[in-house]
Amino acid sequence: MVNCLESHTDMSVVGNQRRDEADVVVAAFERLSADAVAALREVAAEVGKPIVLVVGQVKESELPVAVECRVVAVLPRAAVTDERLPDSVRAAASGGANLPSNLLGTLVEHTERLYREVLAPGGLTGASLSPREIDVLRLMADGLDTNEIAAELSYSERTVKNIIYAITDRLRLRNRPHAVAYAMRAGVI
């Protein structure tokens, strides 16, 4: 794999000691064992970069765990070629993903189930915002101040301030405009 990547002039391979300098991590395992998952979690926590996983075999049920570990591309070991691996690394570096179609379908099903069984019953959206929080953000985006939002939603000013504080604190946002921008990027307003 190192030879394959180094043969491309737009890529450089850094060793394990300099992995914090990497834009993408390439990890190879025969299967996604408990040790492999632990190693992926460690790298994801330490480096915080997208991971391209080259694996001999992967079960559909293991894919959500891999995605938790920042894996954005899965390549079967038998399918690694001089072009496929670098293409996956480039896609990962630019924020893309590369998953086999059968695994992608499984991931979509898992995401839908997560929304249906966990988020929706708790009144949350995929952006971790409740309908009440979304209403407040939508009115903030329209330029209304705290008094006007309270009047529009029939809430007290204190309630509106608490909702805004809860959003910015939970999502670690700096201020109200940052909260509105987050909601817009997440597609909820």
KENU-436004 format. One record per residue: residue number from 1; x, y, z of N, C-alpha, C in turn. Coordinates in steps of 0.02 Angstrom, whole numbers. Atoms other than C-alpha are relative to their C-alpha. Example, Ala and Ser with C-alpha at 12.3 -4.5 7.8 and 13.67 -1.06 7.14 Angstrom:
<pts>
(pt 1; (45; -59; 0); (615; -225; 390); (45; 60; 0))
(pt 2; (-42; -59; -3); (684; -53; 357); (-39; 55; 37))
</pts>
This chain:
<pts>
(pt 1; (41; -59; 0); (0; 0; 0); (43; 63; 0))
(pt 2; (-45; -58; -2); (142; 119; 39); (27; 13; -69))
(pt 3; (-26; -9; 68); (218; 90; -133); (-54; 27; -46))
(pt 4; (56; -22; 42); (49; 114; -214); (-12; 75; 10))
(pt 5; (14; -70; -14); (22; 282; -128); (59; 46; -17))
(pt 6; (-59; -41; 15); (201; 346; -145); (12; 9; -74))
(pt 7; (-10; -6; 72); (196; 317; -332); (-41; 58; -30))
(pt 8; (39; -58; 23); (73; 463; -345); (31; 63; 27))
(pt 9; (-37; -60; -19); (156; 633; -344); (-41; 47; 45))
(pt 10; (42; -45; -42); (8; 718; -258); (-10; -27; 71))
(pt 11; (8; 30; -66); (26; 606; -104); (68; -13; 31))
(pt 12; (-60; 20; -36); (156; 579; 29); (-22; -42; 59))
(pt 13; (15; 45; -54); (158; 442; 158); (42; 20; 60))
(pt 14; (-36; -15; -61); (203; 485; 337); (-5; -61; 45))
(pt 15; (-2; 58; -45); (249; 355; 466); (-47; 8; 59))
(pt 16; (43; 2; -58); (153; 309; 621); (19; 54; 52))
(pt 17; (-23; -50; -48); (260; 428; 725); (-21; 71; -19))
(pt 18; (20; -66; 24); (205; 576; 618); (-72; 1; -24))
(pt 19; (68; 7; 25); (23; 525; 595); (-42; 62; 12))
(pt 20; (37; -62; -11); (-38; 691; 666); (8; 49; -58))
(pt 21; (-10; -43; 59); (29; 772; 506); (-42; -23; -60))
(pt 22; (37; 29; 56); (-80; 661; 395); (-67; 35; -10))
(pt 23; (67; -25; 16); (-237; 723; 307); (-50; -58; 1))
(pt 24; (41; 61; 2); (-303; 544; 293); (41; -56; 30))
(pt 25; (-33; 60; -28); (-262; 385; 388); (-23; -60; -41))
(pt 26; (15; 63; 33); (-253; 221; 294); (16; -56; 49))
(pt 27; (-8; 55; -47); (-279; 69; 405); (-18; -65; -36))
(pt 28; (12; 65; 32); (-270; -113; 351); (-5; -54; 53))
(pt 29; (12; 56; -45); (-339; -264; 443); (-28; -58; -41))
(pt 30; (30; 57; 33); (-387; -440; 394); (-76; -1; 11))
(pt 31; (72; -6; -15); (-555; -418; 482); (-8; 53; 54))
(pt 32; (13; -52; -50); (-637; -293; 597); (-11; -32; 68))
(pt 33; (2; 32; -66); (-596; -381; 760); (-6; 54; 54))
(pt 34; (3; -47; -57); (-612; -302; 933); (65; 40; 4))
(pt 35; (-64; -36; -1); (-426; -258; 926); (4; 52; -56))
(pt 36; (0; -46; 57); (-448; -178; 754); (-43; 61; 16))
(pt 37; (45; -56; -18); (-595; -73; 816); (32; 44; 53))
(pt 38; (-34; -40; -52); (-496; -20; 970); (55; 43; -31))
(pt 39; (-53; -38; 33); (-351; 33; 859); (-30; 58; -41))
(pt 40; (33; -53; 39); (-469; 131; 744); (-25; 56; 46))
(pt 41; (25; -50; -47); (-549; 218; 893); (57; 43; 27))
(pt 42; (-58; -36; -26); (-378; 265; 961); (25; 50; -51))
(pt 43; (-24; -45; 52); (-322; 338; 795); (-49; 56; -12))
(pt 44; (51; -52; 10); (-487; 430; 772); (3; 52; 55))
(pt 45; (-3; -46; -56); (-471; 506; 945); (63; 42; -1))
(pt 46; (-64; -36; -1); (-288; 553; 929); (10; 45; -60))
(pt 47; (-15; -36; 61); (-278; 608; 749); (-60; 41; -25))
(pt 48; (60; -35; 20); (-458; 656; 711); (-7; 11; -75))
(pt 49; (4; -6; 73); (-439; 630; 524); (-41; -57; -29))
(pt 50; (38; 55; 30); (-544; 526; 404); (45; -61; -11))
(pt 51; (-37; 63; 6); (-492; 343; 390); (-25; -38; -62))
(pt 52; (13; 47; 54); (-482; 234; 235); (17; -69; 27))
(pt 53; (-9; 67; -28); (-504; 54; 290); (8; -51; -56))
(pt 54; (-12; 56; 45); (-427; -87; 190); (-8; -62; 42))
(pt 55; (17; 57; -42); (-498; -249; 255); (-12; -62; -42))
(pt 56; (11; 63; 35); (-498; -431; 204); (-73; -18; -4))
(pt 57; (72; 12; -1); (-678; -454; 256); (-33; 46; 51))
(pt 58; (39; -42; -46); (-809; -343; 335); (-73; -22; -5))
(pt 59; (71; 18; -2); (-984; -389; 389); (-41; 64; 0))
(pt 60; (43; -59; 2); (-1128; -271; 360); (-13; 27; 69))
(pt 61; (15; -22; -68); (-1161; -267; 546); (58; 38; 32))
(pt 62; (-58; -35; -27); (-985; -199; 577); (8; 71; -27))
(pt 63; (-8; -65; 33); (-1006; -47; 465); (-17; 59; 46))
(pt 64; (13; -58; -44); (-1091; 69; 592); (56; 12; 50))
(pt 65; (-56; -8; -47); (-949; 36; 715); (59; 32; -36))
(pt 66; (-55; -29; 38); (-822; 76; 579); (-13; 75; -13))
(pt 67; (16; -70; 13); (-912; 239; 536); (8; 41; 63))
(pt 68; (-11; -34; -64); (-910; 286; 721); (74; 18; 9))
(pt 69; (-73; -10; -7); (-720; 273; 709); (28; 44; -55))
(pt 70; (-19; -47; 53); (-716; 401; 566); (21; -34; -65))
(pt 71; (-14; 34; 63); (-700; 270; 428); (-47; 29; -53))
(pt 72; (40; -29; 54); (-758; 354; 267); (6; -39; -65))
(pt 73; (-8; 42; 60); (-698; 225; 141); (18; -70; 22))
(pt 74; (-15; 70; -14); (-697; 36; 146); (19; -32; -66))
(pt 75; (-23; 35; 60); (-595; -60; 18); (15; -72; 18))
(pt 76; (-20; 70; -10); (-592; -248; 13); (72; -9; -22))
(pt 77; (-71; 10; 15); (-410; -303; 15); (10; -24; -71))
(pt 78; (-7; 28; 67); (-436; -400; -146); (-13; 52; -55))
(pt 79; (17; -51; 49); (-500; -243; -233); (48; 59; -2))
(pt 80; (-48; -56; -2); (-353; -129; -190); (43; -3; -63))
(pt 81; (-41; -5; 61); (-271; -72; -351); (40; 64; 4))
(pt 82; (-43; -59; 1); (-143; 61; -397); (-41; 64; -9))
(pt 83; (42; -59; 8); (-287; 180; -437); (-55; 4; 52))
(pt 84; (57; -1; -46); (-427; 129; -320); (19; 26; 70))
(pt 85; (-21; -24; -65); (-331; 158; -158); (14; 75; 0))
(pt 86; (-11; -73; 2); (-266; 332; -207); (-65; 39; -11))
(pt 87; (64; -34; 11); (-441; 379; -270); (-39; 4; 65))
(pt 88; (35; 0; -64); (-514; 330; -101); (32; 49; 48))
(pt 89; (-35; -48; -43); (-381; 431; -10); (-16; 71; -20))
(pt 90; (17; -67; 24); (-415; 583; -119); (-71; 18; 20))
(pt 91; (70; -13; -18); (-602; 567; -90); (-6; 15; 75))
(pt 92; (2; -11; -73); (-575; 554; 99); (29; 68; 18))
(pt 93; (-32; -64; -14); (-460; 706; 98); (-44; 59; -18))
(pt 94; (44; -55; 21); (-591; 810; 8); (-68; -3; 33))
(pt 95; (63; 3; -37); (-730; 760; 128); (-49; -49; -28))
(pt 96; (45; 49; 30); (-804; 621; 22); (4; -67; 35))
(pt 97; (1; 67; -28); (-837; 440; 57); (1; -50; -58))
(pt 98; (-3; 52; 51); (-813; 278; -37); (-16; -67; 33))
(pt 99; (22; 62; -30); (-915; 130; 21); (-29; -45; -53))
(pt 100; (32; 46; 47); (-964; -26; -74); (-76; 7; 4))
(pt 101; (71; -12; 2); (-1146; -15; -128); (-40; -42; 49))
(pt 102; (38; 40; -48); (-1204; -160; -21); (8; 27; 72))
(pt 103; (-11; -29; -66); (-1127; -78; 133); (-34; 68; 7))
(pt 104; (32; -65; -2); (-1196; 93; 88); (-75; -9; 15))
(pt 105; (70; 13; -14); (-1373; 22; 86); (-11; -18; 73))
(pt 106; (5; 18; -70); (-1344; -53; 258); (8; 61; 45))
(pt 107; (-10; -61; -40); (-1280; 113; 325); (-61; 45; -2))
(pt 108; (61; -40; 6); (-1433; 204; 258); (-55; -30; 43))
(pt 109; (51; 33; -42); (-1547; 76; 341); (13; 12; 74))
(pt 110; (-19; -11; -70); (-1452; 94; 505); (-16; 73; 21))
(pt 111; (14; -70; -14); (-1467; 284; 497); (-75; 13; 7))
(pt 112; (72; -7; -4); (-1653; 275; 462); (-27; -30; 64))
(pt 113; (22; 33; -61); (-1678; 154; 607); (19; 43; 61))
(pt 114; (-22; -43; -54); (-1577; 269; 722); (-47; 60; 7))
(pt 115; (46; -57; -2); (-1687; 416; 676); (-69; -22; 26))
(pt 116; (67; 23; -17); (-1848; 317; 691); (-6; -23; 73))
(pt 117; (4; 31; -66); (-1807; 228; 855); (30; 42; 56))
(pt 118; (-33; -37; -53); (-1697; 352; 948); (-15; 75; -4))
(pt 119; (8; -72; 5); (-1709; 530; 883); (-73; 22; 0))
(pt 120; (70; -22; 7); (-1892; 546; 832); (-39; -9; 65))
(pt 121; (38; 6; -63); (-1964; 474; 995); (21; 51; 52))
(pt 122; (-25; -51; -47); (-1856; 598; 1091); (-14; 71; -23))
(pt 123; (16; -66; 27); (-1921; 742; 984); (59; 36; -30))
(pt 124; (-59; -31; 30); (-1752; 771; 902); (3; -12; -74))
(pt 125; (-13; 9; 71); (-1701; 793; 722); (70; -28; -7))
(pt 126; (-68; 24; 11); (-1542; 729; 642); (53; 50; 22))
(pt 127; (-46; -52; -22); (-1463; 894; 692); (-2; 9; 76))
(pt 128; (6; -1; -73); (-1504; 859; 876); (-38; 61; 26))
(pt 129; (41; -57; -19); (-1631; 999; 883); (-73; -22; 7))
(pt 130; (71; 15; -9); (-1807; 985; 951); (-41; 46; -44))
(pt 131; (43; -45; 40); (-1954; 1059; 854); (-5; 70; 31))
(pt 132; (4; -64; -35); (-1965; 1196; 986); (64; 42; -13))
(pt 133; (-63; -35; 14); (-1780; 1240; 961); (2; 23; -72))
(pt 134; (1; -19; 71); (-1804; 1241; 773); (-44; 61; -11))
(pt 135; (44; -58; 6); (-1950; 1362; 790); (36; 64; 22))
(pt 136; (-36; -58; -25); (-1843; 1481; 893); (55; 20; -50))
(pt 137; (-54; -15; 48); (-1697; 1468; 771); (-28; 30; -65))
(pt 138; (30; -26; 61); (-1811; 1498; 622); (-20; 74; 9))
(pt 139; (19; -69; -13); (-1878; 1658; 701); (62; 44; 10))
(pt 140; (-63; -38; -5); (-1700; 1713; 747); (27; 15; -69))
(pt 141; (-25; -9; 69); (-1652; 1687; 565); (-40; 53; -37))
(pt 142; (42; -52; 31); (-1798; 1800; 517); (13; 69; 29))
(pt 143; (-20; -65; -28); (-1720; 1938; 623); (-38; 22; 61))
(pt 144; (37; -19; -60); (-1837; 1935; 772); (44; -1; 62))
(pt 145; (-38; 0; -62); (-1768; 1980; 942); (-37; -43; 52))
(pt 146; (27; 45; -51); (-1805; 1888; 1105); (-73; 16; 16))
(pt 147; (70; -20; -15); (-1964; 1988; 1143); (-47; -22; -55))
(pt 148; (44; 16; 57); (-2035; 1961; 969); (-8; -76; -7))
(pt 149; (4; 73; 3); (-1994; 1774; 971); (-48; -25; 55))
(pt 150; (43; 20; -55); (-2079; 1757; 1141); (-74; 14; -17))
(pt 151; (69; -17; 18); (-2235; 1846; 1078); (-26; -45; -55))
(pt 152; (20; 42; 57); (-2240; 1746; 916); (-16; -71; 22))
(pt 153; (9; 69; -21); (-2226; 1577; 1005); (-40; -7; 65))
(pt 154; (37; 0; -63); (-2324; 1626; 1161); (41; -31; 56))
(pt 155; (-46; 21; -54); (-2173; 1591; 1272); (19; 62; 40))
(pt 156; (-28; -56; -37); (-2099; 1698; 1407); (69; 16; -29))
(pt 157; (-67; -17; 23); (-1939; 1791; 1368); (52; -46; 31))
(pt 158; (-46; 44; -35); (-1850; 1684; 1497); (3; -68; -35))
(pt 159; (2; 65; 36); (-1906; 1525; 1405); (40; 4; -64))
(pt 160; (-37; -9; 63); (-1838; 1591; 1241); (75; 3; 14))
(pt 161; (-71; -4; -18); (-1673; 1637; 1323); (27; -68; 21))
(pt 162; (-22; 67; -21); (-1663; 1464; 1402); (8; -47; -59))
(pt 163; (-5; 42; 60); (-1695; 1380; 1235); (63; 18; -39))
(pt 164; (-60; -21; 37); (-1560; 1483; 1150); (63; -21; 37))
(pt 165; (-59; 21; -38); (-1438; 1449; 1291); (10; -76; -7))
(pt 166; (-6; 73; 5); (-1476; 1261; 1283); (29; -20; -67))
(pt 167; (-26; 16; 66); (-1442; 1258; 1096); (74; 16; -5))
(pt 168; (-70; -20; 7); (-1280; 1355; 1103); (47; -39; 46))
(pt 169; (-42; 38; -47); (-1215; 1262; 1255); (9; -72; -22))
(pt 170; (-2; 70; 18); (-1259; 1086; 1198); (41; -12; -64))
(pt 171; (-34; 9; 64); (-1192; 1110; 1021); (66; 38; -3))
(pt 172; (-63; -38; -6); (-1044; 1217; 1080); (6; 54; -54))
(pt 173; (1; -54; 48); (-1093; 1365; 972); (17; 65; 36))
(pt 174; (-25; -60; -32); (-1020; 1537; 1005); (-55; 51; 17))
(pt 175; (50; -52; -10); (-1174; 1648; 987); (-61; -15; -43))
(pt 176; (62; 11; 37); (-1345; 1669; 908); (10; -7; -76))
(pt 177; (-11; 9; 72); (-1284; 1697; 729); (33; -68; -17))
(pt 178; (-32; 65; 11); (-1175; 1542; 745); (-53; -56; 4))
(pt 179; (53; 49; -6); (-1329; 1443; 802); (-44; 0; -62))
(pt 180; (40; -5; 61); (-1429; 1506; 652); (38; -31; -59))
(pt 181; (-41; 28; 54); (-1286; 1462; 534); (2; -76; 5))
(pt 182; (-1; 73; -10); (-1275; 1287; 610); (-65; -30; -24))
(pt 183; (66; 27; 19); (-1462; 1259; 586); (-9; 3; -76))
(pt 184; (6; -5; 73); (-1453; 1320; 406); (43; -53; -35))
(pt 185; (-44; 51; 30); (-1305; 1207; 365); (-28; -70; 11))
(pt 186; (29; 66; -14); (-1394; 1060; 447); (-65; -10; -39))
(pt 187; (60; 6; 41); (-1544; 1096; 335); (-65; -2; 39))
(pt 188; (61; 1; -39); (-1670; 1117; 475); (-39; 65; -4))
(pt 189; (37; -63; 12); (-1714; 1298; 435); (16; 25; -70))
</pts>
